Structures are given as C-alpha cells and as structure tokens.
C-alpha cells in the first residue's frame, strides 16, 4: 500500500468535507458538525506511528463528543496508530460502514447539459434525495458547509429531457478532484449520466490544475464500484467507522 498516497487522499478528504469544530489530539484530527455525515463528525489519524497515549486519547475523544451532544465516532483507515482497532473493540465501540477510497485518472469531457452551481439549491437536493436519505442534520450540514470551504467546490446538475436528472458535488484540492454526492434519478439510470457527471467534474478540476480524481463509496454499493472502475478509479485503501452508543 502506498502510504504517501493514503496520507494525501486523507488530507484531501478533510479539506473536501469542512467541519466548523476541529481539534487535534496527538495524531488525531477530531471534527464535529451537526451530527449528520460521518466524515464531518469523526476522529481520524494522520500518523500511523505507535502512540503511547492512545488509550487516554480515545477516552478524551469520546468525552469530547459526549460534551457536544454528538455520537462518538472514529474513522479507521491505514494511518491508524497500531492497536487502535483492538482498543476500540475492547471498549465497546461498534464497527459500521466500510468504504473504498478510489483514485485514478479520468478522461475529462465538458458537457453543455450540466450546470455548475456555487451552492446546492432545491433542485440539487431534490435529485440527491432519490438515492440518499436526507435527515435534517445531513441537509443542514451540506448547506452550512458552503461558506466553510477553503478550496474550490462546485455542485453539478445534469438536465435531461427538460428535467434535473442527475446531481453531484466536486472539490479541487491541488492535484485531486474529489467526487461526492453522485445521484441519478431512477427513471434516468443506465443511460450513462453518472459517467458524464464524473467526466465533467474531471474537466472542471483539470481547469484548476488537478491531475486525478478520487471518490469514496460503500463496499456494498457494487454498482458505484463498477462505475468508478470503468472510468479508471481503482481502490487505494478502505476505511471503517467505529461508534460508541
């Protein structure tokens, strides 16, 4: 495994999903928002070196989240200090939601049918709601994150047959274009719209200097995994969440 690439993609992920409350404890970045998305409300490590204070840090992270009224959550990836998973399991943290992080070069193509927005609007959310349950917290985080971005970000809507048929968001962080929130209305699936969206995002990112794309998708979402592989995105590593109820 290329740990340098993992480190770069983990940092790009943090930049692509801003959170207003951030603290650092040793190798861990501890983030919290409104309790909606896992990635904006989890602690993750950026250094896989041994950590003598690991048990104390885990306890502090749990207490921090409890104090904020947010479910304690770790995002476990290849940059974890040794022993983190065993410690979490022993302390009663439950594993949830394993995902791929994929990475690679995508053929970039502009598409006149795609609108690029500076913020998600009602139409964008309407399309997203056809594939993802939008709790009040998740929707609020997506809206409130817009002014928090320190890197370029864009929200895409593809018009087909006079309707908003697909939606997506993208970020550009140096050499990486991040692909997020890809959704295609059920009646428009299997027409290649998802591929068009990703290629258009790649073109947008290339215009800002990006060289490759990355995405994150649940292991169980075989359709998305197959789609990404067909476009040149292959697995770089995996991550899981551990939560404490």
C-alpha positions, 0 to 999 in steps of 0.5 A: 500500500502506498502510504504517501498516497493514503496520507494525501487522499486523507488530507484531501478528504478533510479539506473536501468535507469542512467541519466548523469544530476541529481539534487535534489530539496527538495524531488525531484530527477530531471534527464535529458538525451537526451530527449528520455525515460521518466524515464531518463528525469523526476522529481520524489519524494522520500518523500511523506511528505507535502512540503511547497515549492512545488509550487516554486519547480515545477516552478524551475523544469520546468525552469530547463528543459526549460534551457536544451532544454528538455520537462518538465516532472514529474513522479507521483507515491505514494511518491508524496508530497500531492497536487502535482497532483492538482498543476500540473493540475492547471498549465497546465501540461498534464497527459500521460502514466500510468504504473504498477510497478510489483514485485514478485518472479520468478522461475529462469531457465538458458537457453543455447539459450540466450546470455548475452551481456555487451552492446546492439549491432545491433542485440539487437536493431534490435529485440527491434525495432519490438515492440518499436519505436526507435527515435534517442534520445531513441537509443542514450540514451540506448547506452550512458547509458552503461558506466553510470551504477553503478550496474550490467546490462546485455542485453539478446538475445534469438536465435531461429531457427538460428535467434535473436528472442527475446531481453531484458535488466536486472539490479541487484540492491541488492535484485531486478532484474529489467526487461526492454526492453522485445521484441519478434519478431512477427513471434516468439510470443506465443511460450513462449520466453518472459517467458524464457527471464524473467526466465533467467534474474531471474537466472542471478540476483539470481547469484548476490544475488537478491531475486525478480524481478520487471518490469514496463509496460503500463496499456494498454499493457494487454498482458505484464500484463498477462505475468508478472502475470503468472510468479508471478509479481503482481502490487505494485503501478502505476505511471503517467507522467505529461508534460508541452508543 
